[in-house]
């Protein structure tokens, strides 16, 4: 934002926030490496200056996102209607408490973006990650969206509650 977007002088910038910030307390070296003039090591220099190295880095990022189940994917509700998981309330509360530890870093990152926008007379628009899951039933299939398994150990209710912390 600071190095590239603000120089373009847009009137409005849209930020899709929330989902990729789950479980993150600060910028990683990979995130920092996208900043202008930041070269913590030779590998960062190569990834910024070699298309082959950059491709390898992006494949590694895609793999990590896939492992964390943060990639965009299609879930067939009709097929998943019976793939449900009931979680004890205590487990869900423990997961939410663990996620709360990351909220301060998330707030700081959002405030940084907000401040950069204000300094450059840019209107920021923060958009939360769309999600199908949470409390309720799918009107077409009748699937219980709170009970459907969306992660190995998360159901729709817990996934929604975790994302709701990031609002």
N, C-alpha and C positions, 0 to 999 in steps of 0.2 A: 504494500500500500504506500509506504513512505518513499520507496525507491523508484517505483514505476507508475502507479496509478495516479498519484497526486500530480505528477508532472504533466499528465494528460488533461488536467483541469476539467474533469467531468462535473456535471451539476449534481448527479445522483450516483451512488454506488450501492449495489445490492450485495448483501452478505448472507450466505446460507450457513447458519451456525447451529451448534448443538450436538448433533450426532457424532461428528469427528472429534469433539472435545471431551467425550466421555472417557474417564480414566486418565486424563492428561493434567498434569499439574503445572507444566511450563513448556516453553518451546524446546524442541529437541535440537540436536546439532543439525539434523536434516532440515528442520524449519529455518534455522538461522542461516544455513548455507544458501538459502534463496535471497538473502539480503545482499545488497550491492556491496562489493568490496570485502565480503567476509569469506576468508579462506582458512579454516582451522587446520587443514591438512592438505596434503598433495592430492588425496582422492577427491576432495571437494573441488579443488582447482581443475582436476581432470573432468569431473562431471559437469562443470560449468563451461568447459572449453572443448569437449569432445562429444560428438553426437552419439558415438558408440557407448561411451561411459555413461552418458546421461540416460540412454535407453536402459542400460543395466540397472542403474539406480532406480528408475521409474518402475521397472519390473519388480524389483525388491520391495518398493513401496506398495505396489499392487498386491503382492503376496502377503505382506504384513496386514494390509487392510482386509484381505480375504480371511486370514487366520482370525482376526478380531471380529469378523463378520460385520464389517462396516461397508461392504460393497453393495452396490445396488443390485437387487436380485428380485426375481419374480417368485412370489409365493402363491401357489394355486390353493386358494382357500377351500375349494371343494375337495381337493385331494388331502389337504392338511386338517380337515375337520376332525379327524380322529387322532391326530398327532398332538395330543394335549399333555400338559404337565401341570399338576397341582403343587404349588409351593407352600410350605408352612409360612405363616405370617412372620415368625421369628427370623427365618432365613431372608425373607424380603426386606425386613427392617435392617438386618445386618448389612445387606448389600447397599441399601440406601445410605446408611451411615458411612460405609466405605467410600461411596461416591461423593459425599459431602466434603471430604478432604480435598477434592479437586476443584471445588467451586470458586475458591479465592483466586486461583490462577486463571480460571476461565473468565471471571469478572475483570481481572486486570487486563487480559488480552482484549476483551471487548472494549474496555475503557481506552486502551491504547488506540484501537481503530477509531473510536468515536473522537478522540482528541485530534488525531491526524486529520480526520474529516473536517472538524471544526476549524482547525488552523488553515485549511485550504478551501474554506467555503464550499464544502461538499456535503450534500444531504445524504447521510447514511440510512439505509433501510435494512434492518436485521430481520431475516426470515428464518423461522425455525424449520427443522427437518420435518418433512411430511411423514406421517406414520399411520398405518392402518390399524395398529393394535391398541388395546386399552380396554376399558370397561365398555361393554356393549355387545350386540350381536350383529353379524352381517345380515343386511336386509334380504339378500338374495339366497344365501346358502343356509342361514340360520346358525352359522358357526359362532361359537362363543369366543370373541376376539381376545378376551382376557386369559383364556386357558390355552390357546394355541401356542405351541412351542416355537419361539423365534430365535432361540439360541440354545446351545446344548443344555444349559441349566436355567434359562430364563423363559418365562411365559410372557404373553402379551401384556398382562397387568404390570409385571415388574419392569419390562422394557419401557413401557409408557411412563411409569413412575420415575425411572432413572432419567429419561429424557425431560420429564417435567421439572426435575431439579435444575436443569440447564436453561430454564426460560427466564 
